[in-house]
Amino acid sequence: MDIKEIQKFIETDYLAWNKHFVHQDKKTEAFVIMLKIAEETGKLAREVTRSFGFANQRHLDMPSKLDDKLASVLINTVLIARCLDIDVPAALNRKMEMIRERLKNGGKDECKDTLCHDMGCGCKKNK
């Protein structure tokens, strides 16, 4: 499965089922989705914590929902990208290229902050 398939699912199925995500005002729609992402991220964090054994016995005995919670975060992230007119594949490609550049630079970003020198950020400018 790829991002395009997730986007198609959102357009054809998910929005029809979850009408509360569609608002006339894009600002409100983005806010509602952001709250949902925060909720789902909290649930994912709880599942990750539980998967490492940090929960009471009652919760440890429950079947894992880790994959389900991760999928919810991903779907809602693609949903907010749709709302904000973000081209997800292009954004991912830019981010991966930025990470590749950082790795080439020994793990340091090319700093864009002119005040960084006083803060010792470790960028190329401070060498």
N, C-alpha and C positions, 0 to 999 in steps of 0.2 A: 504494500500500500504506500502511496506517496501523498504529498500535500494536496495535489490536484484532486485526488479522490476524496480526501477529507473535505475540501472546499465544495465539491459537488454534493456530498452528503449533507453538508450544512444548508446549501441552497435548496435541495430537493426534499429533504426529509425533516431535518432537525428544526428548521424555522417554522415549518407547518405545525409541528408538534409543540414547540415552545414559543407560542405567540407572545408571551410576556417579554421576550428578548427584542421584539421589533417595536420601535417607537418612532413617532414622527420626527422627534428631535434626536439627532445623532449624538449630541452631548449626553443626553439622558440614557440612550441606548448603551453608549460606551461605559458610562458609570455603572449601570446595572450589570453589565458583563464583567467589569472589573471587580465588583463585589462578589460575583460568582467565582471568578478566578481565585480571589482571596479565600473564599470558603473551601473550594476544592483543593487549593494548595495546603490549607490547614489539615484537611482530611488525608492528603498524601503524606504530609509530615507525620501524622499520627500512625499511619500504616508503616512508614519506614522505621519509625521508632519501635513499633511493635515487632517488626521483622527482626530487629536486633535483640529482642527479648526484654525490652524496657516497658513493661505493662503489667497490670495485675493478671493473675492466672486466668480469670474469666475471659479477658480479652485475648490472651495468648492462645487459648483453646479454640478461638474462632478461626474460620478459614481466612486466608489472606485476601485482601482486596487491593493489593498494591498495584497490579496491572490496571484494574478498573479505575482507580483514583488517578493514576498517571494519564490514562486515556481521557478522563474528564478534564484535566488541566490542559492537555494538548488541544482537545476540541474547542474548549472555551478560549484558548489563546488564538486559534485560527478564527474563531467567531469575532473576537474583538479586532483582529487585523482586518477582517471584512468590513466591519463597521467604520474603521478609521482609514479605509482605502489603502492599506499597506499590502504591497506585493510580497507575500511571504517567501516564495522561492528567491526573489531578488534580495530580500533582507537577509535571508540565511546565507546566501552566497557572499554578500558583503561582510557579514560577521565571520564566516569561515576564513575569508581572505585576511581579515584583520588579525585573527588568531594565528594564521600561518606567518604573517609578518612579525607578530609578537614573538613567536617561537624562533624565527630567524634572528631576532634581536636579543636572544638570550632570555626571553620571558618578559621583556620590558616593552611598554607601549611607547609609541612615538608621542611625546607629550604635546598637548595643545594648550596647556595652561601656562600663561605668562607669569603667574605668581608661584609656580612650582619650585623655583630655585630656592626660595626661602623655606620651603617645606621639605626639601630633600627627597623628592619623589623618585629619584634614581633614573630619570629618563636620560636620553642621549645628551640633552643640553647641559646636564649637571656633571658630565664626565670631563 
